[in-house]
Amino acid sequence: MARKLRVEYAGAIYHVMNRGDRRELIFMDDADRQRFVDTLGEACAKTGWQVHAYVLMPNHFHVVVETPQPNLVAGMKWLLGTYTSRFNRRHKLFGHLFSGRYKSLIVDGSGNGYLKSVGDYVHLNPARAKLVAADVPLKSFAWSSWPAYLLARSKRPAWLRVDRLLGEWGISEDSPAGRQRLEQALEERRGTEEGEEFKPIRRGWCLGEEKFREELLTQMSERMGAEHYGEERAETAEALAELIIAEELKRGRWQEADLKTRPKGDSVKVALAARLRAETTMTVGWIAERLAMGTRGYLNHLLYRRRKMGGE
């Protein structure tokens, strides 16, 4: 079978998430959680990874990791395989622990706030899941990198890197005062976050500036081929769709925001939707949402009318 497609390059930052098989628990107790954190630290020592944030939930985990060398795939294979072996040995089990392929969102680390968004998403996860009561500080949740962010540098794991996230919060110094400001800022944000804000993190494949996205799309399209399969094919199909959208926006001198402000039935959007249907495997529902063209049914109607009128 073909190798799974991943975009890897030196200095890449990823938001990685994986769930338990059939959404079952991947941590039975705190000893398992500590074992996962220790195994993550070992993975960092082997690969040179730098972790910007992590959180361990009952049946899944999130890790924001920077790879100075292009080795996400090798490192994740070791991390997941080693933890699974240790978990199974401790609990006298066998077989898969994690559910298929891990999700990896590529994050723009240019300092424009994308790393901050992902870090906040991870650190606020226990509050969203109501594992931390509204009147209890976030740092009370032990199985996250957040409590370590609020400690002195000498008390943190060597593989946890905090400076970039501090910088994106506008905090220039890793000092008691700076950490106090950081805690206050995230606690304030905790009560004001909105679901739409984190939607690109949950559903996207990359998070960043348009130029960053275009560079990734070019790299992915060069590597795309018929040999990819299943989820890998779906991932690369979406990359191809995004490449076509970027190309057509540039051709028409449109901005990304124009997709939302132009009418749902705009002829340029209809033509773009028709091209996506002809050249990719993306669903009508995906295209309708991506191009802000209303419901799946309405887009089908627009495409039918275009075909009836002789449009390509």
C-alpha positions as CSV (number, residue, x, y, z in Angstrom):
1,M,0.0,0.0,0.0
2,A,1.1,3.6,-0.6
3,R,2.7,5.6,2.1
4,K,0.5,8.2,3.9
5,L,1.0,11.7,2.7
6,R,2.2,14.2,5.2
7,V,3.7,17.6,4.6
8,E,7.0,17.7,6.5
9,Y,9.7,20.4,6.5
10,A,12.2,21.7,8.9
11,G,10.7,24.2,11.4
12,A,7.1,23.1,10.7
13,I,4.5,23.5,13.5
14,Y,1.6,21.1,13.9
15,H,-1.5,20.7,16.0
16,V,-1.7,17.0,16.4
17,M,-4.7,15.2,17.8
18,N,-5.7,11.5,18.1
19,R,-8.5,9.7,19.8
20,G,-8.9,6.3,21.3
21,D,-10.1,3.4,19.2
22,R,-14.0,3.6,19.1
23,R,-13.6,6.7,21.2
24,E,-12.6,4.6,24.2
25,L,-10.3,5.8,27.0
26,I,-6.6,6.1,26.3
27,F,-5.9,7.0,30.0
28,M,-7.2,4.8,32.8
29,D,-5.7,6.8,35.6
30,D,-3.0,9.4,36.4
31,A,-0.3,6.8,36.1
32,D,-1.2,6.4,32.4
33,R,-1.3,10.2,31.9
34,Q,2.2,10.5,33.5
35,R,3.4,7.7,31.3
36,F,2.2,9.5,28.2
37,V,3.9,12.8,29.2
38,D,7.1,10.9,29.9
39,T,6.8,9.1,26.5
40,L,6.3,12.5,24.8
41,G,9.4,13.8,26.5
42,E,11.3,10.8,25.3
43,A,10.0,11.4,21.7
44,C,11.2,15.0,21.9
45,A,14.7,13.8,23.0
46,K,14.9,11.4,20.1
47,T,13.6,13.8,17.5
48,G,14.5,17.3,18.7
49,W,10.8,18.3,18.8
50,Q,9.8,21.3,20.8
51,V,6.3,21.2,22.3
52,H,4.4,24.5,22.5
53,A,1.2,23.1,24.2
54,Y,-0.4,19.8,25.1
55,V,-3.5,18.6,26.9
56,L,-4.6,15.1,27.8
57,M,-8.4,14.5,27.7
58,P,-10.1,11.2,28.8
59,N,-10.2,9.7,25.3
60,H,-7.9,11.9,23.2
61,F,-4.9,14.2,23.3
62,H,-3.8,17.4,21.7
63,V,-0.1,18.4,21.1
64,V,1.2,21.5,19.4
65,V,4.7,20.5,18.3
66,E,7.5,22.2,16.3
67,T,9.8,19.9,14.3
68,P,13.3,21.4,13.7
69,Q,13.9,18.5,11.5
70,P,11.2,17.1,9.0
71,N,10.4,14.1,11.2
72,L,6.7,14.3,12.3
73,V,5.8,10.9,10.8
74,A,8.7,9.0,12.3
75,G,8.3,10.7,15.7
76,M,4.5,10.1,15.8
77,K,5.0,6.5,14.9
78,W,7.4,6.0,17.8
79,L,5.3,8.0,20.2
80,L,2.0,6.3,19.5
81,G,3.5,2.8,19.2
82,T,5.6,3.1,22.4
83,Y,2.7,4.5,24.5
84,T,0.3,1.8,23.2
85,S,2.8,-0.9,24.1
86,R,3.3,0.5,27.6
87,F,-0.4,0.9,28.1
88,N,-1.2,-2.6,26.9
89,R,1.5,-4.1,29.0
90,R,0.4,-2.3,32.1
91,H,-3.3,-3.2,31.7
92,K,-2.7,-6.7,30.2
93,L,-4.3,-5.8,27.0
94,F,-3.4,-6.1,23.3
95,G,-4.3,-4.6,20.0
96,H,-5.0,-1.0,18.8
97,L,-5.3,1.8,21.4
98,F,-5.7,4.8,19.0
99,S,-8.3,5.3,16.3
100,G,-6.6,5.1,12.9
101,R,-4.7,8.0,11.6
102,Y,-3.8,11.0,13.7
103,K,-5.0,14.4,12.6
104,S,-2.2,17.1,12.0
105,L,-3.1,20.7,11.3
106,I,-0.1,22.7,9.9
107,V,0.2,26.0,11.8
108,D,1.7,29.3,10.5
109,G,4.4,30.2,13.0
110,S,5.1,33.6,11.5
111,G,4.1,35.4,14.7
112,N,0.7,36.6,13.3
113,G,-1.4,35.0,16.1
114,Y,-2.0,31.6,14.6
115,L,0.2,29.8,17.1
116,K,-1.6,31.7,19.9
117,S,-5.0,30.6,18.6
118,V,-4.0,26.9,18.6
119,G,-2.3,27.2,22.0
120,D,-5.3,28.8,23.5
121,Y,-7.6,26.2,21.9
122,V,-5.5,23.4,23.5
123,H,-5.2,25.1,26.9
124,L,-8.9,26.0,27.1
125,N,-10.0,22.4,26.2
126,P,-10.6,21.3,29.8
127,A,-12.8,24.3,30.4
128,R,-14.8,23.7,27.2
129,A,-15.3,20.0,28.3
130,K,-16.3,21.2,31.7
131,L,-13.5,19.2,33.4
132,V,-12.7,22.5,35.2
133,A,-15.5,24.3,37.0
134,A,-16.2,27.9,35.9
135,D,-15.0,29.3,39.2
136,V,-11.8,27.2,39.3
137,P,-8.5,28.4,37.7
138,L,-7.4,26.6,34.6
139,K,-4.1,25.7,36.2
140,S,-5.9,23.3,38.5
141,F,-6.1,20.9,35.6
142,A,-2.8,19.0,36.0
143,W,-2.7,17.2,32.6
144,S,-1.9,20.1,30.4
145,S,1.1,22.3,29.6
146,W,-0.8,25.3,31.1
147,P,0.3,24.8,34.7
148,A,3.9,24.5,33.5
149,Y,3.6,27.8,31.6
150,L,3.0,29.5,34.9
151,L,6.1,28.0,36.6
152,A,9.7,29.3,36.6
153,R,11.8,28.1,33.7
154,S,13.8,25.7,35.9
155,K,10.7,23.8,36.9
156,R,9.4,23.1,33.4
157,P,10.3,20.1,31.2
158,A,13.2,21.0,28.9
159,W,11.1,20.1,25.8
160,L,8.3,22.6,26.6
161,R,9.0,25.8,24.7
162,V,7.0,28.8,26.0
163,D,8.7,31.8,24.5
164,R,6.8,31.8,21.2
165,L,3.4,31.7,22.7
166,L,4.3,34.3,25.2
167,G,5.5,36.5,22.3
168,E,2.2,36.1,20.5
169,W,0.4,37.2,23.7
170,G,2.6,40.4,23.6
171,I,4.6,39.3,26.7
172,S,8.3,39.9,26.1
173,E,9.7,38.4,29.3
174,D,9.4,35.0,30.9
175,S,9.2,36.5,34.4
176,P,6.8,36.2,37.4
177,A,5.1,39.4,36.2
178,G,4.9,38.2,32.6
179,R,3.5,34.8,33.7
180,Q,0.9,36.6,35.9
181,R,-0.2,38.7,32.9
182,L,-0.4,35.5,30.8
183,E,-2.6,33.8,33.3
184,Q,-4.9,36.8,33.7
185,A,-5.2,37.1,29.9
186,L,-6.2,33.5,29.3
187,E,-8.6,33.4,32.2
188,E,-10.3,36.5,30.8
189,R,-10.4,34.9,27.3
190,R,-11.9,31.7,28.9
191,G,-15.3,33.5,29.3
192,T,-15.4,35.2,25.9
193,E,-14.4,32.5,23.4
194,E,-16.8,31.7,20.6
195,G,-17.3,28.5,18.7
196,E,-16.7,30.0,15.3
197,E,-13.3,31.3,16.4
198,F,-11.9,27.8,16.6
199,K,-13.7,26.2,13.7
200,P,-10.6,26.4,11.3
201,I,-8.6,24.5,14.0
202,R,-11.2,21.7,14.2
203,R,-12.0,21.3,10.6
204,G,-9.1,22.7,8.6
205,W,-5.8,21.2,7.3
206,C,-3.7,24.3,7.8
207,L,-4.0,27.6,9.7
208,G,-2.2,30.7,8.5
209,E,-1.8,33.5,6.1
210,E,-2.8,33.1,2.5
211,K,0.8,33.0,1.3
212,F,1.6,30.3,3.8
213,R,-1.4,28.3,2.6
214,E,-0.4,28.7,-1.1
215,E,3.1,27.5,-0.4
216,L,1.8,24.4,1.3
217,L,-0.7,23.7,-1.5
218,T,2.0,23.9,-4.1
219,Q,4.1,21.4,-2.1
220,M,1.2,19.1,-1.6
221,S,0.0,19.2,-5.2
222,E,3.5,18.3,-6.4
223,R,3.4,15.2,-4.3
224,M,-0.1,14.2,-5.1
225,G,-0.7,11.1,-7.1
226,A,-3.0,8.2,-7.7
227,E,-1.0,6.0,-5.3
228,H,-2.6,7.8,-2.3
229,Y,-5.7,6.2,-0.8
230,G,-8.5,6.6,1.8
231,E,-8.0,9.4,4.2
232,E,-4.8,10.4,2.5
233,R,-6.6,10.8,-0.8
234,A,-9.3,12.9,0.9
235,E,-6.6,15.1,2.4
236,T,-4.9,15.7,-0.8
237,A,-8.2,16.2,-2.7
238,E,-9.0,19.1,-0.3
239,A,-5.5,20.5,-0.9
240,L,-6.2,20.4,-4.7
241,A,-9.5,22.1,-4.2
242,E,-7.9,24.9,-2.1
243,L,-5.2,25.3,-4.8
244,I,-8.0,25.8,-7.5
245,I,-9.8,28.3,-5.3
246,A,-6.6,30.3,-4.7
247,E,-5.9,30.2,-8.4
248,E,-9.4,31.5,-9.4
249,L,-9.4,34.1,-6.7
250,K,-6.1,35.4,-8.0
251,R,-7.3,35.3,-11.6
252,G,-10.4,37.3,-10.7
253,R,-8.5,39.7,-8.4
254,W,-10.8,38.6,-5.6
255,Q,-9.9,38.5,-1.9
256,E,-10.8,35.5,0.3
257,A,-13.4,37.8,2.1
258,D,-15.2,38.4,-1.2
259,L,-16.5,34.8,-1.1
260,K,-18.6,35.7,1.9
261,T,-19.7,39.2,0.7
262,R,-20.6,38.4,-2.9
263,P,-24.1,36.9,-3.6
264,K,-24.6,33.2,-3.2
265,G,-25.5,32.9,-6.9
266,D,-22.7,35.1,-8.2
267,S,-21.7,33.8,-11.7
268,V,-18.0,33.7,-10.8
269,K,-18.7,31.6,-7.7
270,V,-21.0,29.3,-9.7
271,A,-18.2,28.9,-12.3
272,L,-15.7,28.1,-9.6
273,A,-18.1,25.6,-8.0
274,A,-18.5,23.9,-11.4
275,R,-14.7,23.6,-11.8
276,L,-14.4,22.1,-8.3
277,R,-17.0,19.6,-9.1
278,A,-15.3,18.7,-12.4
279,E,-11.7,18.6,-11.2
280,T,-11.9,17.4,-7.6
281,T,-13.8,14.8,-5.5
282,M,-15.0,17.3,-3.0
283,T,-18.7,17.1,-2.2
284,V,-21.3,19.7,-3.1
285,G,-21.9,20.3,0.6
286,W,-18.2,21.1,1.1
287,I,-18.1,23.4,-1.9
288,A,-21.3,25.2,-0.8
289,E,-19.9,25.9,2.6
290,R,-16.4,26.8,1.4
291,L,-17.6,29.3,-1.2
292,A,-20.5,30.6,1.0
293,M,-23.1,29.6,-1.5
294,G,-25.9,28.5,0.8
295,T,-27.2,25.0,1.1
296,R,-26.2,21.9,-0.8
297,G,-29.6,21.9,-2.5
298,Y,-29.3,25.5,-3.6
299,L,-25.8,24.9,-5.1
300,N,-27.1,21.8,-6.9
301,H,-29.8,24.0,-8.4
302,L,-27.3,26.6,-9.5
303,L,-25.1,24.0,-11.1
304,Y,-28.1,22.4,-12.9
305,R,-29.2,25.7,-14.3
306,R,-25.6,26.4,-15.5
307,R,-25.5,23.1,-17.3
308,K,-28.9,23.7,-18.8
309,M,-27.8,27.0,-20.1
310,G,-24.8,25.4,-21.8
311,G,-22.1,26.4,-19.2
312,E,-19.1,24.1,-18.9
